[in-house]
Amino acid sequence: MGSKFIDALKCFIRYPADATRLMLGAYEPETIELIKKEFPEVEIESLGFYFGALLALIFLLLCVISYIMWVLYSMGMIG
């Protein structure tokens, strides 16, 4: 799963609009050909799953940072 996730992430970074169109269900032949040409190992059907996993990881990271800042604030170390 690690290499597929990294490949999907590269796809999002390189072609954000095309990847978003595919995740929303607009399976245009030109977009599919472009993604398959540049990233042949990326599964078009699972781009949405990997994007959701990326967003979940970002959300988890922000929650941890928020909790740490709250603990430091309540201890009087910041603020």
C-alpha positions as a Markdown table, in Angstrom:
| # | Residue | x | y | z |
|---|---|---|---|---|
| 1 | Met | 0.0 | 0.0 | 0.0 |
| 2 | Gly | 2.9 | 2.3 | 0.6 |
| 3 | Ser | 4.1 | 2.6 | -3.0 |
| 4 | Lys | 0.5 | 2.9 | -4.3 |
| 5 | Phe | -0.1 | 5.7 | -1.8 |
| 6 | Ile | 3.1 | 7.5 | -2.8 |
| 7 | Asp | 2.2 | 7.1 | -6.5 |
| 8 | Ala | -1.3 | 8.4 | -6.0 |
| 9 | Leu | 0.2 | 11.4 | -4.0 |
| 10 | Lys | 2.5 | 12.2 | -6.9 |
| 11 | Cys | -0.5 | 12.1 | -9.2 |
| 12 | Phe | -2.4 | 14.5 | -7.0 |
| 13 | Ile | 0.6 | 16.9 | -6.8 |
| 14 | Arg | 1.3 | 16.8 | -10.5 |
| 15 | Tyr | -2.2 | 16.8 | -11.9 |
| 16 | Pro | -4.5 | 18.1 | -9.1 |
| 17 | Ala | -7.4 | 19.1 | -11.4 |
| 18 | Asp | -7.4 | 15.9 | -13.4 |
| 19 | Ala | -7.2 | 13.7 | -10.3 |
| 20 | Thr | -10.0 | 15.6 | -8.7 |
| 21 | Arg | -12.2 | 15.2 | -11.8 |
| 22 | Leu | -11.5 | 11.5 | -11.8 |
| 23 | Met | -12.4 | 11.2 | -8.1 |
| 24 | Leu | -15.7 | 13.1 | -8.6 |
| 25 | Gly | -16.7 | 10.5 | -11.3 |
| 26 | Ala | -16.0 | 12.4 | -14.5 |
| 27 | Tyr | -14.3 | 9.6 | -16.4 |
| 28 | Glu | -13.2 | 11.5 | -19.5 |
| 29 | Pro | -11.1 | 9.5 | -21.9 |
| 30 | Glu | -8.4 | 12.2 | -22.2 |
| 31 | Thr | -8.0 | 12.5 | -18.5 |
| 32 | Ile | -7.7 | 8.7 | -18.0 |
| 33 | Glu | -5.2 | 8.4 | -20.8 |
| 34 | Leu | -3.1 | 11.3 | -19.3 |
| 35 | Ile | -3.0 | 9.7 | -15.9 |
| 36 | Lys | -2.4 | 6.2 | -17.2 |
| 37 | Lys | 0.4 | 7.5 | -19.4 |
| 38 | Glu | 2.2 | 9.4 | -16.7 |
| 39 | Phe | 1.4 | 7.0 | -13.8 |
| 40 | Pro | 0.7 | 3.5 | -15.2 |
| 41 | Glu | 0.7 | 1.8 | -11.7 |
| 42 | Val | -2.0 | 4.1 | -10.3 |
| 43 | Glu | -5.4 | 2.5 | -10.2 |
| 44 | Ile | -7.9 | 5.1 | -11.4 |
| 45 | Glu | -10.7 | 3.6 | -9.3 |
| 46 | Ser | -8.8 | 3.9 | -6.0 |
| 47 | Leu | -7.6 | 7.5 | -6.3 |
| 48 | Gly | -10.5 | 8.6 | -4.2 |
| 49 | Phe | -9.6 | 6.1 | -1.5 |
| 50 | Tyr | -6.0 | 7.3 | -1.3 |
| 51 | Phe | -7.0 | 11.0 | -1.4 |
| 52 | Gly | -9.4 | 10.3 | 1.5 |
| 53 | Ala | -6.6 | 8.5 | 3.4 |
| 54 | Leu | -4.3 | 11.5 | 2.8 |
| 55 | Leu | -7.0 | 13.9 | 4.1 |
| 56 | Ala | -7.5 | 11.7 | 7.2 |
| 57 | Leu | -3.8 | 11.7 | 8.0 |
| 58 | Ile | -3.6 | 15.5 | 7.6 |
| 59 | Phe | -6.7 | 15.8 | 9.9 |
| 60 | Leu | -5.1 | 13.5 | 12.5 |
| 61 | Leu | -1.9 | 15.5 | 12.4 |
| 62 | Leu | -3.7 | 18.8 | 12.9 |
| 63 | Cys | -5.7 | 17.3 | 15.8 |
| 64 | Val | -2.4 | 16.1 | 17.5 |
| 65 | Ile | -0.8 | 19.5 | 17.1 |
| 66 | Ser | -4.0 | 21.2 | 18.5 |
| 67 | Tyr | -4.0 | 18.9 | 21.5 |
| 68 | Ile | -0.3 | 19.5 | 22.2 |
| 69 | Met | -0.8 | 23.3 | 22.0 |
| 70 | Trp | -3.8 | 23.0 | 24.3 |
| 71 | Val | -1.8 | 21.0 | 26.9 |
| 72 | Leu | 1.1 | 23.5 | 26.7 |
| 73 | Tyr | -1.3 | 26.4 | 27.1 |
| 74 | Ser | -3.0 | 24.9 | 30.1 |
| 75 | Met | 0.4 | 24.3 | 31.7 |
| 76 | Gly | 1.2 | 28.0 | 31.2 |
| 77 | Met | 4.1 | 27.3 | 28.9 |
| 78 | Ile | 2.7 | 29.3 | 26.0 |
| 79 | Gly | 0.3 | 32.2 | 25.7 |
